[in-house]
């Protein structure tokens, strides 16, 4: 079973320590996903997944009334989240040209 992170960023960002442990534990089963193509939202995902930033606003007022925090995921987990897991489970995706 795989889990994608679309439309629930506000839950990870409000409890970053527990979310970080979950992402590390299940790093082979999590896929980066979005429920809509909105490039202005991508920096919020990167900020939650990749930084140690604290107490910043979510991009939608109607989804979360709390502030977000960065999870500071390790590079190996980020690579699996962003592309390696998708390459493993999606036949036909080009296997070359991805960062090592």
C-alpha positions, 0 to 999 in steps of 0.5 A: 500500500502506498500513501500520497501526500496531496491535500494534507500538508497542513496536518504534517506541518502542525505536528512535524516531529510525529510526521517526520518519524512517520515519513522516515518509518514508511519512506518506501511507501509515500509518494509526493502528490498534489490534487491540483496543479498549482505551482504557487503551492509547491514552495509550501510543500518544500518548506514543510518537507525540507526545512526547520522553519517554524510558525509560518502560514498555510497557503489556504485560510479555509483549510488550516487555522494553525501555523506550520513547521518544517519537518527537516526530512533527510535527503534519502527520504526526500528523494524517495518521496519526490521521485524514487518511489514513483519510479519503482511503482509506475511502469513506463516512467523514464528511469534515466536523468534523475538525480542520484 
